[in-house]
């Protein structure tokens, strides 16, 4: 469970990153979005691989991944990130393999870096208006 908490700290790291590199945020926004989407696909593939023998969980996670990935393109709310984190936490909770827990936590930390940066940037834009 401690490794999952460390994984979520990627959001804090992303917020700190956005405070440090303010001038690069505008130019690098599309790369942060691309990195976030690619990491989500990588996390989804990891989850699919782990649940490949449990067909019910595989179908459930596949449908959730498709729904969350579609929301990534069509949803405008920053609350959709909560769904992405819940997706990973659910996979974490349903598995008992410690190596898999470490892998998911590492991917979650990496996913949190661009996500935290983009959320902090969106928060600053919302405060201006």
Secondary structure, DSSP 8 states (H G I E B T S, - for coil): -HHHHHHHTHHHHHHHHHHH-TTHHHHHHHHHHHHHHHHHHHHHHHHHHHTTT-HHHHHHHHHHHHHHHHHHHH---TTHHHHHHHHHHHHHHH---HHHHHHHHHHHHHHHHHHHHHHHHHHHHHHH-
